[in-house]
Amino acid sequence: MEDKKLRITLVKSPIGAIPKHRKTVIAMGLRKLNKTVELPDNAATRGQIQQIRHLIKVEEI
């Protein structure tokens, strides 16, 4: 069984976001606008995505 991954891209600046959302963006490894990271598709990652869904774009790979 292959591990499922998610490709997450920061598409909106977290500057105006609430501090908890900014920390979530950094924790996911998204340091700059249009930066893309690949993270495992698990409950923890899905929770982070749900919290900052207005700032990111998500693709399943």
C-alpha positions as CSV (number, residue, x, y, z in Angstrom):
1,M,0.0,0.0,0.0
2,E,1.4,3.3,-1.0
3,D,1.4,6.3,1.4
4,K,-1.1,9.0,0.4
5,K,0.3,12.5,0.3
6,L,-1.2,15.9,0.0
7,R,0.5,18.8,-2.0
8,I,-0.3,22.0,-0.1
9,T,0.5,25.5,-1.5
10,L,0.2,28.8,0.3
11,V,-1.8,31.1,-2.0
12,K,-2.8,33.9,0.4
13,S,-0.6,35.8,2.8
14,P,-1.1,34.9,6.5
15,I,-0.1,38.5,7.6
16,G,-3.7,39.5,8.4
17,A,-4.7,36.1,9.8
18,I,-5.2,35.4,13.5
19,P,-1.9,34.3,15.3
20,K,-3.0,30.7,15.7
21,H,-3.5,30.4,11.9
22,R,-0.1,32.0,11.3
23,K,1.6,29.5,13.6
24,T,-0.2,26.6,11.8
25,V,1.1,27.9,8.4
26,I,4.7,27.9,9.8
27,A,4.2,24.5,11.4
28,M,3.2,23.0,8.0
29,G,6.5,24.3,6.5
30,L,5.0,27.1,4.4
31,R,7.4,30.0,4.8
32,K,6.7,32.0,1.7
33,L,3.8,32.7,-0.7
34,N,3.4,30.1,-3.4
35,K,5.6,27.7,-1.5
36,T,4.5,24.1,-1.8
37,V,5.0,21.2,0.6
38,E,4.1,17.5,0.5
39,L,2.7,16.2,3.7
40,P,1.2,12.8,4.7
41,D,-2.6,12.4,4.4
42,N,-3.5,11.8,8.0
43,A,-5.9,13.2,10.6
44,A,-3.4,15.7,12.0
45,T,-2.7,17.2,8.5
46,R,-6.4,17.3,7.7
47,G,-7.0,19.2,10.9
48,Q,-4.4,21.8,10.0
49,I,-5.8,22.1,6.5
50,Q,-9.3,22.6,7.9
51,Q,-8.1,25.4,10.1
52,I,-6.3,27.4,7.3
53,R,-8.3,26.3,4.3
54,H,-8.8,30.0,3.2
55,L,-5.0,30.5,2.9
56,I,-4.0,27.3,1.0
57,K,-4.7,25.2,-2.1
58,V,-4.6,21.4,-1.6
59,E,-4.1,18.6,-4.2
60,E,-4.1,14.9,-3.6
61,I,-1.1,13.0,-5.1
